[in-house]
Amino acid sequence: MKTYQSRERILSVLRNSRRRHLSAGEIHSLINRSGSAVHLATVYRTLRKLLNSGEVKRTSLAQNHAHYELIQNAGVHLVCQDCGRIEEQRLAGAERMIKLIDRRLGERFQVKAWQLQFTGRCRQCLKSKDRP
């Protein structure tokens, strides 16, 4: 698969991920399941280019591997420490806070992407812990 094709396939997978945070392996599997053959090394190489161009961001989300998402999906990540579920919330207050920080930094630093993560317990885990 040519570089342009792999780039477009990866961006398409991330657009259609329904706000899930995908690992490079998951992206690789989804592309191959769609009928296009791509090597995992090509996925990593293309993700690195997308990171450098500012189209994609990488997060660890309190796990031992990286997750990738489109920059436009920036939001607050809620990570359940019990089941590992990751939920993303778009909170206007968080975006206002980031804009305030960006203004305060002025010309000393230009914010390109940001990540705000809270670790705790999701609703399902809270309910299951309350049951005898």
N, CA, C and O atoms as CSV, one atom per row, in Angstrom:
chain,resi,resn,atom,element,x,y,z
A,1,MET,N,N,0.853,-1.180,0.000
A,1,MET,CA,C,0.000,0.000,0.000
A,1,MET,C,C,0.895,1.238,0.000
A,1,MET,O,O,1.852,1.314,0.771
A,2,LYS,N,N,0.588,2.201,-0.857
A,2,LYS,CA,C,1.375,3.422,-0.969
A,2,LYS,C,C,1.142,4.303,0.246
A,2,LYS,O,O,0.127,4.190,0.934
A,3,THR,N,N,2.123,5.202,0.499
A,3,THR,CA,C,2.069,6.077,1.670
A,3,THR,C,C,0.773,6.863,1.734
A,3,THR,O,O,0.150,6.939,2.794
A,4,TYR,N,N,0.350,7.457,0.607
A,4,TYR,CA,C,-0.881,8.239,0.592
A,4,TYR,C,C,-2.078,7.365,0.950
A,4,TYR,O,O,-2.953,7.789,1.706
A,5,GLN,N,N,-2.121,6.148,0.412
A,5,GLN,CA,C,-3.235,5.244,0.692
A,5,GLN,C,C,-3.256,4.842,2.160
A,5,GLN,O,O,-4.321,4.813,2.777
A,6,SER,N,N,-2.095,4.532,2.726
A,6,SER,CA,C,-2.069,4.135,4.137
A,6,SER,C,C,-2.476,5.307,5.026
A,6,SER,O,O,-3.162,5.118,6.031
A,7,ARG,N,N,-2.054,6.512,4.660
A,7,ARG,CA,C,-2.437,7.702,5.421
A,7,ARG,C,C,-3.954,7.867,5.408
A,7,ARG,O,O,-4.570,8.073,6.453
A,8,GLU,N,N,-4.544,7.776,4.235
A,8,GLU,CA,C,-5.990,7.943,4.103
A,8,GLU,C,C,-6.751,6.829,4.827
A,8,GLU,O,O,-7.787,7.084,5.442
A,9,ARG,N,N,-6.242,5.597,4.755
A,9,ARG,CA,C,-6.897,4.477,5.452
A,9,ARG,C,C,-6.867,4.690,6.960
A,9,ARG,O,O,-7.871,4.473,7.639
A,10,ILE,N,N,-5.725,5.113,7.483
A,10,ILE,CA,C,-5.602,5.333,8.932
A,10,ILE,C,C,-6.522,6.464,9.372
A,10,ILE,O,O,-7.221,6.336,10.378
A,11,LEU,N,N,-6.530,7.565,8.633
A,11,LEU,CA,C,-7.425,8.678,8.982
A,11,LEU,C,C,-8.886,8.250,8.928
A,11,LEU,O,O,-9.685,8.662,9.769
A,12,SER,N,N,-9.235,7.434,7.956
A,12,SER,CA,C,-10.605,6.931,7.842
A,12,SER,C,C,-10.966,6.059,9.042
A,12,SER,O,O,-12.058,6.189,9.596
A,13,VAL,N,N,-10.065,5.181,9.444
A,13,VAL,CA,C,-10.305,4.322,10.609
A,13,VAL,C,C,-10.500,5.183,11.855
A,13,VAL,O,O,-11.404,4.921,12.649
A,14,LEU,N,N,-9.668,6.201,12.036
A,14,LEU,CA,C,-9.789,7.062,13.214
A,14,LEU,C,C,-11.082,7.882,13.173
A,14,LEU,O,O,-11.716,8.083,14.209
A,15,ARG,N,N,-11.473,8.350,12.002
A,15,ARG,CA,C,-12.741,9.091,11.878
A,15,ARG,C,C,-13.935,8.217,12.234
A,15,ARG,O,O,-14.900,8.687,12.837
A,16,ASN,N,N,-13.867,6.951,11.862
A,16,ASN,CA,C,-14.987,6.030,12.074
A,16,ASN,C,C,-14.896,5.268,13.385
A,16,ASN,O,O,-15.669,4.338,13.615
A,17,SER,N,N,-13.977,5.643,14.233
A,17,SER,CA,C,-13.756,4.891,15.474
A,17,SER,C,C,-14.791,5.190,16.552
A,17,SER,O,O,-14.760,4.596,17.630
A,18,ARG,N,N,-15.695,6.100,16.266
A,18,ARG,CA,C,-16.751,6.469,17.239
A,18,ARG,C,C,-16.157,6.856,18.583
A,18,ARG,O,O,-16.608,6.419,19.642
A,19,ARG,N,N,-15.116,7.704,18.500
A,19,ARG,CA,C,-14.470,8.274,19.679
A,19,ARG,C,C,-13.749,7.229,20.524
A,19,ARG,O,O,-13.381,7.509,21.664
A,20,ARG,N,N,-13.541,6.014,19.974
A,20,ARG,CA,C,-12.703,5.037,20.666
A,20,ARG,C,C,-11.253,5.439,20.468
A,20,ARG,O,O,-10.910,6.101,19.489
A,21,HIS,N,N,-10.425,5.046,21.381
A,21,HIS,CA,C,-9.005,5.342,21.320
A,21,HIS,C,C,-8.299,4.067,20.901
A,21,HIS,O,O,-8.220,3.113,21.675
A,22,LEU,N,N,-7.785,4.044,19.680
A,22,LEU,CA,C,-7.274,2.820,19.085
A,22,LEU,C,C,-5.760,2.721,19.212
A,22,LEU,O,O,-5.048,3.718,19.093
A,23,SER,N,N,-5.283,1.515,19.454
A,23,SER,CA,C,-3.846,1.257,19.425
A,23,SER,C,C,-3.429,1.063,17.977
A,23,SER,O,O,-4.276,0.898,17.099
A,24,ALA,N,N,-2.122,1.082,17.726
A,24,ALA,CA,C,-1.615,0.847,16.372
A,24,ALA,C,C,-2.034,-0.544,15.894
A,24,ALA,O,O,-2.378,-0.718,14.725
A,25,GLY,N,N,-2.009,-1.529,16.787
A,25,GLY,CA,C,-2.427,-2.884,16.427
A,25,GLY,C,C,-3.892,-2.959,16.032
A,25,GLY,O,O,-4.249,-3.672,15.094
A,26,GLU,N,N,-4.747,-2.221,16.747
A,26,GLU,CA,C,-6.173,-2.194,16.408
A,26,GLU,C,C,-6.401,-1.515,15.057
A,26,GLU,O,O,-7.224,-1.965,14.259
A,27,ILE,N,N,-5.669,-0.436,14.810
A,27,ILE,CA,C,-5.773,0.249,13.517
A,27,ILE,C,C,-5.343,-0.706,12.411
A,27,ILE,O,O,-6.011,-0.815,11.383
A,28,HIS,N,N,-4.237,-1.392,12.622
A,28,HIS,CA,C,-3.718,-2.371,11.654
A,28,HIS,C,C,-4.770,-3.439,11.359
A,28,HIS,O,O,-5.035,-3.743,10.196
A,29,SER,N,N,-5.364,-4.004,12.396
A,29,SER,CA,C,-6.378,-5.053,12.224
A,29,SER,C,C,-7.597,-4.547,11.465
A,29,SER,O,O,-8.107,-5.238,10.583
A,30,LEU,N,N,-8.069,-3.355,11.796
A,30,LEU,CA,C,-9.246,-2.799,11.133
A,30,LEU,C,C,-8.985,-2.555,9.643
A,30,LEU,O,O,-9.851,-2.815,8.808
A,31,ILE,N,N,-7.806,-2.062,9.317
A,31,ILE,CA,C,-7.471,-1.842,7.903
A,31,ILE,C,C,-7.419,-3.182,7.169
A,31,ILE,O,O,-7.972,-3.310,6.077
A,32,ASN,N,N,-6.762,-4.173,7.756
A,32,ASN,CA,C,-6.638,-5.480,7.096
A,32,ASN,C,C,-7.991,-6.179,6.969
A,32,ASN,O,O,-8.235,-6.873,5.981
A,33,ARG,N,N,-8.873,-6.006,7.956
A,33,ARG,CA,C,-10.209,-6.600,7.871
A,33,ARG,C,C,-11.051,-5.975,6.769
A,33,ARG,O,O,-11.972,-6.598,6.241
A,34,SER,N,N,-10.717,-4.730,6.431
A,34,SER,CA,C,-11.489,-4.043,5.388
A,34,SER,C,C,-11.089,-4.498,3.986
A,34,SER,O,O,-11.679,-4.065,2.996
A,35,GLY,N,N,-10.088,-5.372,3.907
A,35,GLY,CA,C,-9.681,-5.897,2.605
A,35,GLY,C,C,-8.409,-5.298,2.060
A,35,GLY,O,O,-7.925,-5.727,1.013
A,36,SER,N,N,-7.853,-4.311,2.750
A,36,SER,CA,C,-6.590,-3.702,2.327
A,36,SER,C,C,-5.462,-4.319,3.144
A,36,SER,O,O,-5.536,-4.380,4.371
A,37,ALA,N,N,-4.439,-4.765,2.473
A,37,ALA,CA,C,-3.295,-5.346,3.171
A,37,ALA,C,C,-2.288,-4.248,3.491
A,37,ALA,O,O,-1.847,-3.519,2.602
A,38,VAL,N,N,-1.933,-4.138,4.754
A,38,VAL,CA,C,-0.930,-3.170,5.187
A,38,VAL,C,C,-0.097,-3.812,6.290
A,38,VAL,O,O,-0.624,-4.556,7.117
A,39,HIS,N,N,1.191,-3.528,6.303
A,39,HIS,CA,C,2.081,-4.051,7.333
A,39,HIS,C,C,1.992,-3.182,8.578
A,39,HIS,O,O,1.755,-1.977,8.490
A,40,LEU,N,N,2.183,-3.794,9.725
A,40,LEU,CA,C,2.153,-3.055,10.989
A,40,LEU,C,C,3.223,-1.963,11.002
A,40,LEU,O,O,2.987,-0.878,11.531
A,41,ALA,N,N,4.390,-2.236,10.428
A,41,ALA,CA,C,5.452,-1.221,10.368
A,41,ALA,C,C,4.993,0.011,9.586
A,41,ALA,O,O,5.347,1.137,9.934
A,42,THR,N,N,4.215,-0.201,8.541
A,42,THR,CA,C,3.681,0.912,7.752
A,42,THR,C,C,2.704,1.730,8.584
A,42,THR,O,O,2.674,2.956,8.484
A,43,VAL,N,N,1.907,1.058,9.400
A,43,VAL,CA,C,0.959,1.759,10.278
A,43,VAL,C,C,1.738,2.645,11.249
A,43,VAL,O,O,1.405,3.818,11.418
A,44,TYR,N,N,2.771,2.095,11.887
A,44,TYR,CA,C,3.574,2.889,12.830
A,44,TYR,C,C,4.253,4.071,12.130
A,44,TYR,O,O,4.252,5.186,12.652
A,45,ARG,N,N,4.827,3.829,10.958
A,45,ARG,CA,C,5.504,4.889,10.215
A,45,ARG,C,C,4.523,6.007,9.839
A,45,ARG,O,O,4.834,7.192,9.965
A,46,THR,N,N,3.346,5.608,9.379
A,46,THR,CA,C,2.338,6.591,8.972
A,46,THR,C,C,1.794,7.345,10.180
A,46,THR,O,O,1.572,8.554,10.105
A,47,LEU,N,N,1.577,6.648,11.289
A,47,LEU,CA,C,1.121,7.329,12.504
A,47,LEU,C,C,2.147,8.366,12.958
A,47,LEU,O,O,1.774,9.456,13.390
A,48,ARG,N,N,3.432,8.034,12.864
A,48,ARG,CA,C,4.480,8.987,13.248
A,48,ARG,C,C,4.397,10.245,12.371
A,48,ARG,O,O,4.541,11.360,12.874
A,49,LYS,N,N,4.166,10.071,11.067
A,49,LYS,CA,C,4.035,11.220,10.164
A,49,LYS,C,C,2.794,12.044,10.506
A,49,LYS,O,O,2.832,13.274,10.480
A,50,LEU,N,N,1.695,11.359,10.825
A,50,LEU,CA,C,0.460,12.061,11.195
A,50,LEU,C,C,0.619,12.805,12.520
A,50,LEU,O,O,0.045,13.878,12.704
A,51,LEU,N,N,1.393,12.239,13.434
A,51,LEU,CA,C,1.696,12.930,14.691
A,51,LEU,C,C,2.503,14.197,14.417
A,51,LEU,O,O,2.200,15.268,14.943
A,52,ASN,N,N,3.524,14.059,13.593
A,52,ASN,CA,C,4.389,15.201,13.277
A,52,ASN,C,C,3.656,16.300,12.532
A,52,ASN,O,O,3.979,17.478,12.688
A,53,SER,N,N,2.672,15.931,11.724
A,53,SER,CA,C,1.918,16.931,10.967
A,53,SER,C,C,0.798,17.569,11.803
A,53,SER,O,O,0.168,18.531,11.365
A,54,GLY,N,N,0.554,17.035,12.995
A,54,GLY,CA,C,-0.468,17.611,13.868
A,54,GLY,C,C,-1.882,17.160,13.581
A,54,GLY,O,O,-2.836,17.784,14.048
A,55,GLU,N,N,-2.039,16.082,12.817
A,55,GLU,CA,C,-3.382,15.589,12.502
A,55,GLU,C,C,-3.882,14.569,13.512
A,55,GLU,O,O,-5.088,14.382,13.675
A,56,VAL,N,N,-2.952,13.914,14.185
A,56,VAL,CA,C,-3.261,12.830,15.120
A,56,VAL,C,C,-2.507,13.096,16.416
A,56,VAL,O,O,-1.428,13.688,16.410
A,57,LYS,N,N,-3.087,12.652,17.524
A,57,LYS,CA,C,-2.352,12.726,18.786
A,57,LYS,C,C,-2.272,11.347,19.411
A,57,LYS,O,O,-3.110,10.481,19.160
A,58,ARG,N,N,-1.242,11.161,20.235
A,58,ARG,CA,C,-0.995,9.892,20.919
A,58,ARG,C,C,-1.167,10.123,22.413
A,58,ARG,O,O,-0.666,11.101,22.968
A,59,THR,N,N,-1.886,9.204,23.055
A,59,THR,CA,C,-2.074,9.256,24.503
A,59,THR,C,C,-1.831,7.870,25.070
A,59,THR,O,O,-1.968,6.869,24.368
A,60,SER,N,N,-1.468,7.816,26.347
A,60,SER,CA,C,-1.255,6.502,26.968
A,60,SER,C,C,-2.452,6.075,27.802
A,60,SER,O,O,-2.692,4.878,27.961
A,61,LEU,N,N,-3.205,7.022,28.334
A,61,LEU,CA,C,-4.435,6.738,29.072
A,61,LEU,C,C,-4.229,5.706,30.173
A,61,LEU,O,O,-5.032,4.786,30.331
A,62,ALA,N,N,-3.156,5.863,30.927
A,62,ALA,CA,C,-2.852,5.017,32.088
A,62,ALA,C,C,-2.726,3.544,31.723
A,62,ALA,O,O,-2.990,2.670,32.549
A,63,GLN,N,N,-2.325,3.273,30.499
A,63,GLN,CA,C,-2.125,1.898,30.061
A,63,GLN,C,C,-0.706,1.765,29.520
A,63,GLN,O,O,0.000,2.763,29.374
A,64,ASN,N,N,-0.295,0.556,29.228
A,64,ASN,CA,C,1.082,0.314,28.800
A,64,ASN,C,C,1.291,0.425,27.298
A,64,ASN,O,O,2.340,0.015,26.801
A,65,HIS,N,N,0.343,0.958,26.570
A,65,HIS,CA,C,0.513,1.142,25.134
A,65,HIS,C,C,-0.157,2.444,24.706
A,65,HIS,O,O,-1.025,2.976,25.398
A,66,ALA,N,N,0.264,2.936,23.562
A,66,ALA,CA,C,-0.247,4.204,23.060
A,66,ALA,C,C,-1.594,4.024,22.377
A,66,ALA,O,O,-1.885,2.972,21.808
A,67,HIS,N,N,-2.399,5.054,22.443
A,67,HIS,CA,C,-3.679,5.138,21.753
A,67,HIS,C,C,-3.590,6.335,20.808
A,67,HIS,O,O,-2.887,7.307,21.087
A,68,TYR,N,N,-4.296,6.256,19.708
A,68,TYR,CA,C,-4.260,7.326,18.711
A,68,TYR,C,C,-5.671,7.826,18.439
A,68,TYR,O,O,-6.636,7.061,18.430
A,69,GLU,N,N,-5.762,9.133,18.218
A,69,GLU,CA,C,-7.036,9.748,17.873
A,69,GLU,C,C,-6.777,11.013,17.070
A,69,GLU,O,O,-5.674,11.559,17.084
A,70,LEU,N,N,-7.795,11.463,16.378
A,70,LEU,CA,C,-7.679,12.698,15.621
A,70,LEU,C,C,-7.569,13.873,16.580
A,70,LEU,O,O,-8.177,13.864,17.650
A,71,ILE,N,N,-6.803,14.870,16.205
A,71,ILE,CA,C,-6.642,16.064,17.035
A,71,ILE,C,C,-7.995,16.711,17.321
A,71,ILE,O,O,-8.228,17.183,18.433
A,72,GLN,N,N,-8.891,16.739,16.333
A,72,GLN,CA,C,-10.185,17.399,16.506
A,72,GLN,C,C,-11.043,16.739,17.575
A,72,GLN,O,O,-12.038,17.324,18.003
A,73,ASN,N,N,-10.687,15.538,18.018
A,73,ASN,CA,C,-11.459,14.836,19.039
A,73,ASN,C,C,-11.024,15.174,20.454
A,73,ASN,O,O,-11.417,14.495,21.402
A,74,ALA,N,N,-10.220,16.211,20.605
A,74,ALA,CA,C,-9.675,16.525,21.926
A,74,ALA,C,C,-10.792,16.700,22.951
A,74,ALA,O,O,-11.754,17.433,22.723
A,75,GLY,N,N,-10.649,16.025,24.063
A,75,GLY,CA,C,-11.619,16.114,25.134
A,75,GLY,C,C,-11.022,15.611,26.417
A,75,GLY,O,O,-9.823,15.336,26.481
A,76,VAL,N,N,-11.828,15.485,27.430
A,76,VAL,CA,C,-11.397,14.990,28.734
A,76,VAL,C,C,-11.565,13.474,28.738
A,76,VAL,O,O,-12.643,12.965,28.430
A,77,HIS,N,N,-10.511,12.758,29.085
A,77,HIS,CA,C,-10.559,11.303,29.132
A,77,HIS,C,C,-10.876,10.841,30.551
A,77,HIS,O,O,-10.242,11.274,31.513
A,78,LEU,N,N,-11.857,9.963,30.665
A,78,LEU,CA,C,-12.224,9.355,31.942
A,78,LEU,C,C,-11.806,7.894,31.850
A,78,LEU,O,O,-12.359,7.137,31.051
A,79,VAL,N,N,-10.833,7.494,32.664
A,79,VAL,CA,C,-10.267,6.154,32.595
A,79,VAL,C,C,-10.638,5.397,33.866
A,79,VAL,O,O,-10.303,5.830,34.969
A,80,CYS,N,N,-11.333,4.263,33.713
A,80,CYS,CA,C,-11.729,3.455,34.859
A,80,CYS,C,C,-10.550,2.588,35.287
A,80,CYS,O,O,-10.017,1.813,34.492
A,81,GLN,N,N,-10.154,2.722,36.532
A,81,GLN,CA,C,-9.009,1.966,37.042
A,81,GLN,C,C,-9.353,0.506,37.300
A,81,GLN,O,O,-8.453,-0.318,37.460
A,82,ASP,N,N,-10.646,0.172,37.342
A,82,ASP,CA,C,-11.042,-1.217,37.592
A,82,ASP,C,C,-11.167,-2.024,36.303
A,82,ASP,O,O,-10.549,-3.080,36.171
A,83,CYS,N,N,-11.959,-1.534,35.353
A,83,CYS,CA,C,-12.223,-2.314,34.133
A,83,CYS,C,C,-11.433,-1.822,32.923
A,83,CYS,O,O,-11.396,-2.507,31.901
A,84,GLY,N,N,-10.802,-0.649,33.013
A,84,GLY,CA,C,-10.017,-0.124,31.909
A,84,GLY,C,C,-10.824,0.633,30.875
A,84,GLY,O,O,-10.268,1.091,29.877
A,85,ARG,N,N,-12.126,0.776,31.091
A,85,ARG,CA,C,-12.986,1.492,30.137
A,85,ARG,C,C,-12.515,2.935,30.014
A,85,ARG,O,O,-12.150,3.571,31.003
A,86,ILE,N,N,-12.529,3.438,28.786
A,86,ILE,CA,C,-12.133,4.816,28.521
A,86,ILE,C,C,-13.317,5.535,27.902
A,86,ILE,O,O,-13.887,5.084,26.908
A,87,GLU,N,N,-13.674,6.645,28.498
A,87,GLU,CA,C,-14.763,7.459,27.972
A,87,GLU,C,C,-14.209,8.850,27.721
A,87,GLU,O,O,-13.397,9.355,28.496
A,88,GLU,N,N,-14.642,9.452,26.658
A,88,GLU,CA,C,-14.207,10.811,26.369
A,88,GLU,C,C,-15.389,11.743,26.475
A,88,GLU,O,O,-16.455,11.475,25.920
A,89,GLN,N,N,-15.204,12.828,27.182
A,89,GLN,CA,C,-16.244,13.829,27.356
A,89,GLN,C,C,-15.741,15.151,26.811
A,89,GLN,O,O,-14.593,15.535,27.035
A,90,ARG,N,N,-16.598,15.829,26.108
A,90,ARG,CA,C,-16.264,17.184,25.671
A,90,ARG,C,C,-16.886,18.128,26.693
A,90,ARG,O,O,-18.108,18.258,26.773
A,91,LEU,N,N,-16.048,18.768,27.456
A,91,LEU,CA,C,-16.519,19.657,28.508
A,91,LEU,C,C,-16.100,21.087,28.179
A,91,LEU,O,O,-14.913,21.382,28.043
A,92,ALA,N,N,-17.083,21.966,28.056
A,92,ALA,CA,C,-16.806,23.357,27.693
A,92,ALA,C,C,-15.865,23.997,28.708
A,92,ALA,O,O,-15.005,24.792,28.329
A,93,GLY,N,N,-16.009,23.675,29.964
A,93,GLY,CA,C,-15.149,24.245,30.997
A,93,GLY,C,C,-13.687,23.893,30.788
A,93,GLY,O,O,-12.809,24.724,31.015
A,94,ALA,N,N,-13.422,22.673,30.360
A,94,ALA,CA,C,-12.044,22.247,30.104
A,94,ALA,C,C,-11.473,23.008,28.913
A,94,ALA,O,O,-10.318,23.432,28.940
A,95,GLU,N,N,-12.276,23.179,27.874
A,95,GLU,CA,C,-11.793,23.906,26.702
A,95,GLU,C,C,-11.534,25.376,27.037
A,95,GLU,O,O,-10.578,25.967,26.535
A,96,ARG,N,N,-12.379,25.966,27.878
A,96,ARG,CA,C,-12.140,27.357,28.311
A,96,ARG,C,C,-10.848,27.434,29.118
A,96,ARG,O,O,-10.076,28.380,28.966
A,97,MET,N,N,-10.609,26.437,29.980
A,97,MET,CA,C,-9.393,26.408,30.790
A,97,MET,C,C,-8.151,26.343,29.886
A,97,MET,O,O,-7.171,27.046,30.131
A,98,ILE,N,N,-8.190,25.512,28.856
A,98,ILE,CA,C,-7.060,25.378,27.945
A,98,ILE,C,C,-6.823,26.693,27.197
A,98,ILE,O,O,-5.675,27.096,27.011
A,99,LYS,N,N,-7.885,27.357,26.770
A,99,LYS,CA,C,-7.732,28.645,26.088
A,99,LYS,C,C,-7.106,29.684,27.011
A,99,LYS,O,O,-6.275,30.481,26.576
A,100,LEU,N,N,-7.501,29.679,28.286
A,100,LEU,CA,C,-6.925,30.593,29.262
A,100,LEU,C,C,-5.430,30.307,29.443
A,100,LEU,O,O,-4.615,31.230,29.462
A,101,ILE,N,N,-5.080,29.045,29.574
A,101,ILE,CA,C,-3.670,28.670,29.714
A,101,ILE,C,C,-2.887,29.103,28.477
A,101,ILE,O,O,-1.784,29.638,28.594
A,102,ASP,N,N,-3.451,28.873,27.297
A,102,ASP,CA,C,-2.797,29.249,26.042
A,102,ASP,C,C,-2.537,30.759,26.004
A,102,ASP,O,O,-1.457,31.199,25.609
A,103,ARG,N,N,-3.531,31.541,26.415
A,103,ARG,CA,C,-3.351,33.008,26.440
A,103,ARG,C,C,-2.268,33.401,27.436
A,103,ARG,O,O,-1.439,34.262,27.142
A,104,ARG,N,N,-2.269,32.778,28.610
A,104,ARG,CA,C,-1.267,33.109,29.638
A,104,ARG,C,C,0.147,32.753,29.194
A,104,ARG,O,O,1.109,33.424,29.566
A,105,LEU,N,N,0.266,31.699,28.403
A,105,LEU,CA,C,1.586,31.315,27.911
A,105,LEU,C,C,2.100,32.305,26.873
A,105,LEU,O,O,3.306,32.453,26.675
A,106,GLY,N,N,1.162,32.978,26.218
A,106,GLY,CA,C,1.539,33.994,25.239
A,106,GLY,C,C,2.436,33.435,24.152
A,106,GLY,O,O,2.148,32.390,23.569
A,107,GLU,N,N,3.520,34.138,23.885
A,107,GLU,CA,C,4.438,33.730,22.827
A,107,GLU,C,C,5.515,32.771,23.329
A,107,GLU,O,O,6.357,32.331,22.546
A,108,ARG,N,N,5.504,32.440,24.619
A,108,ARG,CA,C,6.529,31.532,25.162
A,108,ARG,C,C,6.326,30.099,24.720
A,108,ARG,O,O,7.277,29.322,24.636
A,109,PHE,N,N,5.057,29.749,24.433
A,109,PHE,CA,C,4.754,28.356,24.083
A,109,PHE,C,C,3.441,28.325,23.332
A,109,PHE,O,O,2.463,28.939,23.758
A,110,GLN,N,N,3.411,27.608,22.206
A,110,GLN,CA,C,2.183,27.488,21.420
A,110,GLN,C,C,1.602,26.092,21.631
A,110,GLN,O,O,2.247,25.094,21.308
A,111,VAL,N,N,0.382,26.021,22.172
A,111,VAL,CA,C,-0.286,24.746,22.416
A,111,VAL,C,C,-0.845,24.227,21.098
A,111,VAL,O,O,-1.614,24.917,20.429
A,112,LYS,N,N,-0.456,23.008,20.724
A,112,LYS,CA,C,-0.952,22.373,19.499
A,112,LYS,C,C,-2.034,21.349,19.816
A,112,LYS,O,O,-2.996,21.196,19.064
A,113,ALA,N,N,-1.870,20.659,20.919
A,113,ALA,CA,C,-2.835,19.640,21.339
A,113,ALA,C,C,-2.741,19.529,22.855
A,113,ALA,O,O,-1.734,19.899,23.459
A,114,TRP,N,N,-3.787,19.024,23.444
A,114,TRP,CA,C,-3.784,18.859,24.887
A,114,TRP,C,C,-4.541,17.604,25.267
A,114,TRP,O,O,-5.332,17.070,24.490
A,115,GLN,N,N,-4.279,17.145,26.486
A,115,GLN,CA,C,-4.963,15.964,27.011
A,115,GLN,C,C,-5.225,16.200,28.490
A,115,GLN,O,O,-4.331,16.601,29.235
A,116,LEU,N,N,-6.441,15.950,28.899
A,116,LEU,CA,C,-6.809,16.027,30.295
A,116,LEU,C,C,-7.425,14.685,30.660
A,116,LEU,O,O,-8.377,14.236,30.020
A,117,GLN,N,N,-6.883,14.050,31.684
A,117,GLN,CA,C,-7.306,12.692,32.022
A,117,GLN,C,C,-7.651,12.604,33.505
A,117,GLN,O,O,-6.924,13.106,34.362
A,118,PHE,N,N,-8.762,11.963,33.778
A,118,PHE,CA,C,-9.162,11.658,35.144
A,118,PHE,C,C,-9.214,10.144,35.283
A,118,PHE,O,O,-9.774,9.461,34.426
A,119,THR,N,N,-8.647,9.624,36.334
A,119,THR,CA,C,-8.670,8.190,36.602
A,119,THR,C,C,-9.543,7.962,37.826
A,119,THR,O,O,-9.421,8.668,38.827
A,120,GLY,N,N,-10.422,6.975,37.742
A,120,GLY,CA,C,-11.327,6.667,38.841
A,120,GLY,C,C,-12.092,5.397,38.538
A,120,GLY,O,O,-11.540,4.444,37.988
A,121,ARG,N,N,-13.372,5.387,38.901
A,121,ARG,CA,C,-14.210,4.205,38.669
A,121,ARG,C,C,-15.443,4.613,37.884
A,121,ARG,O,O,-16.105,5.598,38.213
A,122,CYS,N,N,-15.750,3.837,36.831
A,122,CYS,CA,C,-16.915,4.131,35.990
A,122,CYS,C,C,-18.205,3.744,36.719
A,122,CYS,O,O,-18.176,3.096,37.765
A,123,ARG,N,N,-19.311,4.148,36.151
A,123,ARG,CA,C,-20.628,3.899,36.740
A,123,ARG,C,C,-20.874,2.402,36.971
A,123,ARG,O,O,-21.353,2.006,38.034
A,124,GLN,N,N,-20.543,1.566,35.961
A,124,GLN,CA,C,-20.779,0.121,36.092
A,124,GLN,C,C,-19.946,-0.474,37.226
A,124,GLN,O,O,-20.443,-1.297,37.995
A,125,CYS,N,N,-18.696,-0.067,37.332
A,125,CYS,CA,C,-17.843,-0.597,38.406
A,125,CYS,C,C,-18.298,-0.102,39.771
A,125,CYS,O,O,-18.240,-0.847,40.750
A,126,LEU,N,N,-18.746,1.132,39.847
A,126,LEU,CA,C,-19.281,1.650,41.104
A,126,LEU,C,C,-20.503,0.849,41.538
A,126,LEU,O,O,-20.643,0.516,42.715
A,127,LYS,N,N,-21.393,0.538,40.586
A,127,LYS,CA,C,-22.596,-0.250,40.900
A,127,LYS,C,C,-22.237,-1.658,41.344
A,127,LYS,O,O,-22.811,-2.179,42.301
A,128,SER,N,N,-21.280,-2.279,40.645
A,128,SER,CA,C,-20.938,-3.672,40.980
A,128,SER,C,C,-20.232,-3.760,42.324
A,128,SER,O,O,-20.343,-4.782,43.001
A,129,LYS,N,N,-19.509,-2.722,42.734
A,129,LYS,CA,C,-18.832,-2.739,44.036
A,129,LYS,C,C,-19.832,-2.537,45.177
A,129,LYS,O,O,-19.587,-2.962,46.306
A,130,ASP,N,N,-20.968,-1.882,44.873
A,130,ASP,CA,C,-21.984,-1.638,45.891
A,130,ASP,C,C,-22.846,-2.868,46.184
A,130,ASP,O,O,-23.494,-2.951,47.227
A,131,ARG,N,N,-22.844,-3.838,45.232
A,131,ARG,CA,C,-23.648,-5.029,45.434
A,131,ARG,C,C,-22.942,-6.001,46.369
A,131,ARG,O,O,-21.719,-6.132,46.327
A,132,PRO,N,N,-23.722,-6.692,47.225
A,132,PRO,CA,C,-23.095,-7.670,48.143
A,132,PRO,C,C,-22.601,-8.897,47.434
A,132,PRO,O,O,-22.056,-9.799,48.069
